[in-house]
Amino acid sequence: MKQFSFLCFFTQIVIASLFLLFTNKATAQKDSLLLKKGDIKVKDSLIVKISDSKVKDSLILKNGDIIVGEIKSLDKGVVTIETDYSKNDFTIEWSGIKDIYSKSVFLITLEDGTRFNGSFKTLKGKNIVVIETSDHKRVETTLQDIVFLKGLKSDFWNRVDASFDVGITLTKANNLRQSSVKANLGYLAEKWELNLYYNDVRSRQDSVAQTKHTQGGTSFKYFLQNDWYLGTSLDFLSNTEQALKLRTTGKLGAGNYLKHTNKSYWAVGAGLSYNNESFTNNTENRNSIEGFVGSQLNLFDIGDLDLLSSLYVYPSITESGRLRTDFSLDTKYDLPLDFYIKINVSLNYDNRPAVAGNETDYVFVFSVGWELD
């Protein structure tokens, strides 16, 4: 088991190392605009008149282009701005911005975890951003230190993130049919976030019993200062490999973002969990209290690639010697129109399974999906 947990942790380290190798490569700048004395000129020659009185937010890019409109958010190193002259929002790499001016009120998060409600602007000719907080304080920082923005007047749908992806495999031999469904739904408020997820993988073929691996659950985080947070979650797991009819795990704990930048984040957490299990064979139902230690690593400044890895270890408190581990790795490649392709690897380990010899269950899925940002 120690070797298994070390392998999962080593995988996260390898991912981080590969990220450092590729992070210096230039990525294409998206949807650049040029402002000329009252006119907005898009590079595809679209020109739209705009009056200065309507200009609310302005982004000045390092190449000299200027974008005006309403800044909606900054997340994972990409800022989204809505304009009156385009049906679609523009997304720009945060690293390509030189200056920014806004009178809107935002939820602002800095790299060290400090959170503010307020507006901000850069000082002309200086790499300094001045934040005017809602409690009338003045804070100076830099563009590089700002890692998250969300407009406080954002409507419900601007605070929602959702994704849905499916995968299907059909093979003539033995009439093999495999299907996968994965869905995520999240909502972000000023000081908390709520997420729900569902994953299902099934396989059917002639003369063989159906196999499945189904996961679902919900999680809640309450954000504190200095990148600390309180968290709770309720997770469900059912799989045929380990004869699990249903495993229900409730967790309560706290964590901290050790690294939180416009290129990546790394969060660690710990706490207690309650585990309830029922089985498809003759094994008696189990109830136990466990501790847990977790790590989540997200790398998103690799062009159109996004890597998300998580590792949780559960040493049992009431069942002496029992140890469980959950590991997952998502590799996502963005396509046009908010579509994407994804490769997911999930592993579940239990050193005391209901079926002897089936300590490990793993799933490998290739799918195509769409997301709402």
N, C-alpha and C positions, 0 to 999 in steps of 0.2 A: 504493500500500500504506500509506503514511503516513496518507493520508486515511481509509482503512478502519480502521486501528488507532485513530486519533483518534476516529472515530465511535463505536466500541465503548466506549472509555474515557469519552467524553462521555455515552454512555447511562448508564453507572454513576453519573456525577456527577448527571445529571438525576433518576435514581431516588432518590439520597440527598437531593436538594433537595425532591422531593415528599414524602419521608418526614418531613422536618423540618416541612413545612406541616401534615401530618395528625397528627403524633405527640402534639399537645396535646389532641386530641379525646378525650373520655371514652369508655372501652369498658365494656361491660356486665360487671358482676362476676358470677362463676359460682358456683352451688351454695353460697350463704351459709348459715351455721348460727348458732344462738344457744344459749349455755350458761346454765343456771339451776340452781345449787346441786345438782349431782349428776345433773341431767337434761340430755340433748342434745335440742334442739328444732329440727328442720329446718323451713324456711319452708312446706313443704307439710303441716305439722302432725304429721309423724311424730315420736314421742317414744320415745327408747330410753334405759333406765337404764344407767349406766356407773359402775363403782366407781373411786375416785380411785387405787387401787393399780394399775389397769391403764392409767392415762393415761401415755403415754410422751412424746409430743410435743404441743405446744400452739401454735396460731396465734391471735393476737388481731388482728382486723381494725380498720381505721380507723373503721368505723361501729359498733364496739363488740361485734360478733359474735365468738364464740370457736369454734374448731374443734379437736377433739382426735383423736388417732390416731397414725399412723406416717407421717412425711414420707418420701417415696420419692425425690423429685428436684426440682431447680429447673433449668430450661433455657428459654432464650428468653423470660425474663420471666414464666414460669408455673411455680408450685409445685404438685406433685402429692402428695396426702396420702390414705392408705388408712385407712378407719375400720371399726369392727366393725358399724356400723348401716346400712351401704349396700353393695350388691353391686358398685357401681362406685366407682372412685376419684374424689375431688373435685379439681378444678383451679381455682386461684385466681390472679389477677393479683398478682405479687410487689409491685407498687407500691401495692396496697391493704392491705398488712400493716403493722401498727403495732409489734407485739412478737412474739417467737418464743422458745420454750423447748424444748430437746431434750437428752436424755442419750445419744442415738444417736451413732454415729461416722460421719462423712461425709468424702468427698473434697470439699474446699471450694476454690473458685477465686475470687479477687478480681479487681476490674476492672483492676488493674495487672499481672495475670498470676501473682501469688503463689499458691502451692498449699499447702494444709495437709490433714492427716488429723486430725480431732478433732471434738469436740462444741461447742455454742455456746448462748448465751442473750443476751437483751437486758437491759440494766440498767433497772430500773423508773423511768419518768419521764424517761429520757434516750434520745437517738438514738444509743446506743452498743451494739454487739454484742461480747461477750467470747467469744473462741475459746480453748478449752482443747485444745491440740494433743496428739497421741499421745506426743510426747517431752517432755510436762509443761511446755510454754511457754504463756504467757498473751499473747494478741494482741487488741488492741482495734481495731474497725473500725465500719462502719455497715451497715445493711441495704442501702442503695443500692450499696455497694461489692461486695456478694456477687452474683456473676453466674452461679454454677453450684454445684449440690449433687448428690451421688449417694451413697446409702447404701452403705457398704462391705460390709454384709452382704446386699446385694441379690442375689437369685438370678439365674441365667443369663438368664431371659426379661426381667427388669427392666433388664438392661444391653443388650438388643437393640432396635434400631430397624429397622423394615421398612415398605416401602410398595410398592404395586402399582397401576398404572393402565392403562386401555385406552381406545382410541378407534376408532370404526368409521364409515366413510362409504360409502354405497351410492348410485349415481346410475344411472338408467335409460339415459341417453345413453351410448352406447359401452360399456355394461355396466361402468362404472367402479367399482372396489372399492379402498378405501384402509383400511389398518389400522395401528394403532400399539400397541406394548406397551412399558411402562417399569417397571423393578423396581429397588429399592434395598434393601440389607441391610447393617446396621452393628452393630458390637459395641464397647462402651466399657469399658476396664479402668481401673485407677487412674492409670496413666501413659501409656497408649497407646490408640489406636483403630484399628479395621480396618473398611474399607468395600468393598462390591462393588456394581456397577451393571450394568444391561443396558438398552439402548434400541434399538428396532427399528421402522422405518417402511417400509411397502411399498405400492406402487400397481400395480394391474393393470387393463387395459382392452383391449377388442377391437382387434386389428390393431396393437398397440403393445407393444414389449418391456417386461417387468416392470422397474420401478425400485425401488431400495431404498437405505436409509441405516441401517446397523447399527453401534452402538457398544457397547463393554463394557470392563470392566476392574476392577482392584482397587487400593486405596491404603492406605498404612500411615503413621500419624503417631506420633511419640514426643514427649511434651510435656516441655518444660524450664521452668525458672523464668522469670518476667517475660514470659510470653506468647510465648516462643520455642518452636519445634518443629523436629524433623528429620522429613523425609518422603521416601517413595519410592512409586512407582506403576508399574503396567503397564497400558497402554491399547491397545485394538484398534479399528480403524475400517475399514469397508468401505462404499463407495458407488459407484453406477453413474455419477453425474454426472461424477466425476473419474477414471473407469475404475480405481478402486482395488479390487483384489481383496482385499488385506489390508495395512493399515499397523499395525505394532506399534511402540509407543513406550514405552521404559522411562525413568523419570525418577528422579533422586536430587538432593535439595537441602535447603534450610532456609528457614524463614519466621518471620514475627512478626505477631501480632494488633495492628495499630496502634490499633484501637478494639474494645473488648470490654465491652459493657454489657448491661443487661436489655432494651434496645430494638433493638440492632443489633450486628453485628461486621463488621470489615473486616480481612482478612488479605492480606499480600503475601508472595511467596516468589520464590526464584531458585535456579538450579542447572544441571546438565547433563542431557542426554537422548540416548539412542541410538535412531535411527529406522531401521526396516527396512520396505521397501515392495515389494509385487509388484502387477502390473497385469493387467487383462483384455485389453489390446491388445498391440501388439508392443513396447512400451516395456520396456527392460531393468530388471531389479530394481535397487533402490537401497539403499545402506547409508550412513548419515551420522551424524555427531556434531553435536549442536546445543546451544546454550545455551537457557535459557528464563527468562522473567520472567512472573510471574502475579499476578493480583489477584482476590479473591473478596469480594463484598459481600452481606450478608444483613440484611434489614430485616424485623422481625417484630412490631413494636408498632403495627400499623395495623389495629386491630380483628381481624377474622378473616382478613385478608390476610397473606401471607408472600411476600416478593420475594427471590429468590436470583439473583445475577448473577456470572459468572466470565469472565475474559479472560486468555488465555495467548498470549504471543508467542514464537516459536522462530526466532531467527537462526541459520543454519547455520554451523558452524565449518569443516567439511570441503568443503562445496559453496559456493564463493564467490558471494555475491549472492543466495542463496536465503533466503526468509523465509516462514514459515507463521504463521497466527493461528487460534485457536479461541475462539469466543465463544458464551455461552449465557445465556438469561434465563428463569427459571421464575417464573410468577405463580400462586400457589395460594390458593384460597379454601376455608376450612374449613366443612364441613357437619356436621350431627349424626351421632352414632354412628361417629366417626372416618373418615367419608367426606369427600371433597373433590373440587373441580374444579380443573383445572390447564391453563394455557396455556404452552407451551414454544416458544421460538425458539432455534434453533441455527445457527451459521454457521461454516464451515470455509473458510479462504483459503490458497492456495498460489500464489506467483508463478511457479512452474515446474511446472504440472500435466502429467499424461501426455497430456491432450487439450487442444490449444491453444484458448484462449478460454474454457475452463471453470475459471478460477481460483477461482471461488466456488461453494460448494454450501450451500444453506440449507434448513432444515426448520421448518415451522410446525405445531404439533400442539395440538389441544384434546382433553382426555381427562377421564375420571372415575376416581377411585381410592379406595383404602382404605389406612390406615396402622396399624401396631402401634406404640404408644408404651409 
